[in-house]
Amino acid sequence: MGPCTPLVTLFLLSWLQPLQGQQHHLVEYMERRLAALEERLAQCQDQSSRHAAELRDFKNKMLPLLEVAEKEREALRTEADSISGRVDRRVDRLEREVDYLETQNPALPCVEVDEKVTGGPGIKGKGRRNEKYDMLTDCGYTISQVRSMKILKRFGGPAGLWTKDPMGPTEKIYVLDGTQNDTAFVFPRLRDFTLAMAARKASRVRVPFPWVGTGQLVYGGFLYYARRPPGGPGGGGELENTLQLIKFHLANRTVVDSSVFPAEGLIPPYGLTADTYIDLAADEEGLWAVYATREDDRHLCLAKLDPQTLDTEQQWDTPCPRENAEAAFVICGTLYVVYNTRPASRARIQCSFDASGTLTPERAALPYFPRRYGAHASLRYNPRERQLYAWDDGYQIVYKLEMRRKEEEV
């Protein structure tokens, strides 16, 4: 060692002594902080344990109460289902009893007959007026009751028409959605129409002029419908409140005939269906038209049409009121008018008019329709199937009819 070694050692010791003192204070500080953290962690653990115990106690208390509440809920649900079933059965029984009583004591709904209906001059037009109709077939049936209904699906808007061709050999379904449109859907068969993606199965047929209302008819391979001619309803001119009938060939997609309907001052025949001015119908006897005019704005009129030429063969002023009427159809030469309320309730046939005079109003049944969604926008009778195809607030419904001979006692 040199002479400088003791001096260096002394210098190093003098420099390290303060550092050792600072390190000792830092260690003490850290020990105190760790002790405080350990104490707080111990407190948190104690609180967590206490809360967990309280939650277990609460759960143990609540489980029996939840089981009791679940049992009471099931009991209430069972009781509510039982009450609902009893109410439905009583309502159905009451409706059957009301139908029976009204059948045994039928009301006379068509009592508003004034001078215009029985002896007025009538509307100017072609064809005989208010003469007895000579039946072309031996059809002599009338409705006994609306036996059942089947809701097929919901397609389109609240107003429209769907039907089959009663004269056609195929099972095609024709759907005309809306009250002013120019495109009809044609489905190969009923099963294709009921599919979820039904529109993909349909072919589309576009007519040259948009139809008006829901009074269209498919008959013998043709689409018959009404359109507004220039100057028609709301347009002014010579054809004020008149409509033009169009006969459209569905296979060739061409108009084969047209004719202005021979009635002036047309108004909607159904008080609850304001968009329809002429309602076309088909039965065992052929083609018919239901309409109304301002000359007698309280009652419906009926006309027999020639399906080949669209000429009006005969016309009748019926005693059936327009007020609260929503739709109509013809069976064996008898007009049946369906009435409802606003807002819509349960529809009922309340008036009938037999153009041949065989069925008197006193002998006609006045059945209710089964309960459903809303109001009928259209009803189409299929004489081959004895069914009604109904459009009800966008739902497509089939009604099966029970028939009886007109001569049988009610």
SVG drawing of the C-alpha trace seen along z (x, -y; Angstrom):
<svg xmlns="http://www.w3.org/2000/svg" viewBox="-145 -19 149 47">
<polyline fill="none" stroke="black" stroke-width="0.4" points="0.0,0.0 1.1,-3.4 1.0,-6.4 -2.3,-7.6 -4.3,-4.6 -5.5,-5.7 -6.6,-9.0 -8.7,-7.3 -10.3,-5.0 -11.2,-7.8 -12.8,-9.7 -14.9,-6.7 -16.2,-6.1 -17.1,-9.8 -19.1,-9.6 -21.0,-6.3 -22.1,-7.0 -24.8,-9.6 -26.0,-7.2 -26.5,-4.4 -28.5,-6.7 -30.9,-7.6 -31.3,-4.0 -32.3,-3.1 -35.0,-5.8 -36.3,-4.7 -36.7,-1.1 -38.5,-2.2 -40.9,-4.3 -41.6,-1.4 -42.3,0.9 -44.8,-1.5 -46.6,-1.9 -46.7,1.9 -48.1,2.3 -50.9,-0.2 -51.8,1.5 -51.9,4.9 -54.2,3.4 -56.5,2.0 -56.5,5.3 -57.4,7.1 -60.3,4.7 -61.5,5.2 -61.4,8.9 -63.4,8.7 -66.0,6.5 -66.2,8.9 -66.6,11.9 -69.4,10.1 -71.2,9.0 -70.9,12.5 -72.5,13.9 -75.3,11.3 -75.9,12.2 -76.1,15.9 -78.6,15.2 -80.7,13.0 -80.6,15.7 -81.7,18.3 -84.6,16.1 -85.6,15.2 -85.6,18.7 -88.6,20.0 -90.5,16.7 -89.6,17.1 -90.9,20.7 -94.1,19.6 -94.5,16.7 -93.9,19.1 -96.5,21.5 -99.0,18.6 -98.2,17.3 -98.8,20.8 -102.0,21.1 -103.2,17.6 -102.2,18.5 -104.2,21.8 -107.2,20.0 -107.0,17.2 -106.8,19.8 -109.8,21.6 -111.8,18.4 -110.8,17.4 -111.9,20.8 -115.3,20.6 -115.9,17.1 -115.1,18.1 -117.4,21.1 -120.2,18.9 -119.7,16.3 -119.8,18.9 -123.0,20.5 -124.6,17.0 -123.8,16.3 -125.3,19.6 -128.4,18.9 -128.7,15.4 -128.3,16.8 -131.0,19.4 -133.4,16.8 -132.9,14.4 -133.4,17.3 -136.7,18.2 -137.8,14.6 -136.1,12.9 -136.0,9.2 -137.0,7.3 -133.8,5.3 -134.9,4.0 -137.9,2.0 -136.9,-1.3 -138.8,-1.0 -140.0,-4.3 -141.6,-5.4 -138.3,-5.3 -137.7,-1.7 -141.1,-0.3 -142.4,-2.6 -139.9,-5.3 -138.8,-5.9 -135.4,-4.3 -132.0,-5.1 -131.5,-5.6 -129.7,-2.6 -129.8,0.5 -131.8,3.6 -135.1,4.3 -135.6,2.8 -137.2,4.4 -138.6,7.3 -138.6,10.9 -135.4,12.7 -135.8,16.0 -133.3,18.5 -130.9,20.0 -130.0,23.0 -131.8,25.2 -129.9,23.6 -132.2,23.2 -130.0,22.9 -129.7,20.3 -127.3,19.8 -128.2,21.6 -125.2,20.5 -121.5,19.6 -120.1,22.9 -116.5,22.2 -113.5,20.0 -109.9,20.6 -107.3,17.8 -104.7,18.5 -102.1,15.7 -101.5,12.0 -100.6,10.5 -100.7,6.9 -102.5,3.9 -105.8,3.5 -107.9,3.5 -107.7,5.9 -109.2,9.0 -108.1,12.6 -110.1,15.3 -110.1,18.3 -111.7,18.5 -114.9,20.4 -115.0,21.3 -111.3,22.1 -109.8,25.7 -106.8,24.7 -106.2,24.1 -104.6,20.7 -105.0,18.0 -105.4,14.4 -104.5,11.6 -105.2,7.9 -103.7,5.8 -104.9,2.2 -107.8,0.1 -105.8,-1.7 -103.2,0.6 -102.4,2.1 -100.5,5.3 -102.1,8.6 -100.3,11.6 -101.0,15.1 -100.0,18.1 -100.0,21.6 -101.9,23.1 -103.1,22.4 -100.1,24.1 -97.7,21.7 -99.7,18.7 -99.5,19.8 -95.7,20.0 -93.7,17.5 -92.0,16.1 -95.2,16.3 -94.4,13.4 -91.5,15.3 -93.8,18.0 -96.2,15.6 -96.2,14.3 -97.3,10.7 -99.9,9.6 -100.0,5.9 -103.3,4.4 -103.3,1.3 -105.5,-0.8 -105.5,-0.8 -108.5,0.7 -110.7,-1.3 -111.8,0.2 -112.0,3.9 -114.8,4.9 -112.8,6.9 -113.7,10.4 -111.9,13.3 -114.3,15.3 -113.8,17.6 -110.2,16.7 -110.9,13.0 -110.3,10.2 -113.3,7.9 -112.7,4.6 -113.8,1.0 -111.6,-2.0 -112.1,-5.7 -112.6,-7.0 -111.5,-10.5 -113.9,-12.8 -114.9,-10.0 -115.6,-10.4 -113.9,-13.5 -112.8,-14.5 -115.8,-16.4 -117.1,-16.4 -119.8,-14.4 -118.9,-11.2 -119.1,-12.6 -119.5,-9.8 -119.4,-7.0 -117.1,-4.1 -115.8,-2.0 -115.9,1.8 -112.8,3.6 -112.7,7.2 -109.0,8.3 -107.8,11.6 -105.4,13.0 -103.6,15.4 -103.1,13.1 -102.8,10.0 -105.0,7.9 -108.2,5.9 -110.9,7.7 -113.8,5.4 -114.9,2.3 -118.1,0.5 -119.2,-2.5 -121.5,-1.2 -125.0,-2.5 -125.7,-4.3 -125.4,-8.0 -124.3,-9.5 -122.5,-6.5 -121.7,-6.5 -120.1,-3.8 -122.6,-1.1 -121.2,-0.1 -121.2,-2.7 -118.1,-1.2 -116.1,-0.7 -115.8,-4.1 -113.3,-3.2 -115.5,-0.7 -118.1,-2.1 -119.0,1.1 -118.7,4.6 -118.7,7.4 -119.9,10.9 -120.3,14.3 -122.6,17.2 -124.2,20.2 -126.2,17.8 -123.3,15.8 -122.0,12.2 -123.6,9.5 -122.8,6.0 -123.7,4.3 -123.8,0.5 -125.7,-2.6 -126.6,-6.0 -127.5,-9.4 -131.1,-8.9 -131.7,-6.6 -128.7,-7.1 -130.1,-4.9 -130.3,-1.6 -128.3,0.8 -128.9,1.7 -128.3,5.0 -127.6,5.6 -127.2,8.8 -124.4,8.5 -123.6,10.3 -120.0,11.7 -119.4,11.7 -120.4,8.2 -120.6,6.4 -124.1,5.3 -126.6,4.8 -129.4,7.3 -131.5,6.5 -131.4,4.1 -133.2,4.0 -133.6,1.5 -133.2,3.6 -134.5,2.8 -131.0,3.3 -129.7,0.2 -126.2,-1.3 -125.7,-2.4 -123.2,-0.2 -122.9,2.2 -119.3,3.5 -119.6,6.1 -122.0,8.3 -122.1,11.5 -124.6,13.4 -125.6,17.0 -128.2,18.6 -129.5,15.2 -129.9,13.9 -127.9,10.9 -126.6,11.2 -125.4,7.9 -123.0,8.0 -123.2,5.3 -120.9,4.2 -120.2,1.3 -117.6,-1.4 -115.3,-0.6 -115.5,3.0 -117.3,5.6 -118.9,9.0 -120.3,8.9 -123.7,10.3 -125.8,10.8 -128.8,8.5 -130.4,8.2 -131.0,10.4 -132.7,9.8 -133.7,12.6 -134.0,11.4 -136.2,14.4 -138.6,13.8 -138.3,17.4 -136.8,16.5 -138.7,14.0 -136.9,11.9 -139.0,13.7 -137.5,17.1 -133.9,15.9 -131.4,16.8 -129.4,13.9 -126.3,15.6 -123.3,14.0 -119.7,14.5 -117.2,15.9 -115.2,13.5 -112.0,12.3 -109.6,9.3 -111.6,6.3 -113.8,5.5 -114.3,7.2 -112.8,5.2 -114.1,7.8 -116.0,11.1 -115.9,13.5 -118.2,16.5 -117.0,19.6 -120.0,21.6 -117.9,24.7 -116.6,24.9 -119.4,23.1 -116.9,21.0 -116.3,17.3 -112.9,15.8 -112.6,12.8 -110.0,10.0 -110.1,8.9 -107.7,6.0 -104.9,7.6 -105.7,11.2 -106.9,13.7 -109.8,15.9 -111.9,18.7 -115.5,19.2 -117.3,22.5 -121.0,22.1 -123.8,24.5 -126.7,24.4 -130.3,25.4 -133.0,25.4 -134.9,22.1 -138.2,24.0 -137.2,25.6 -138.4,24.2 -136.0,22.1"/>
</svg>
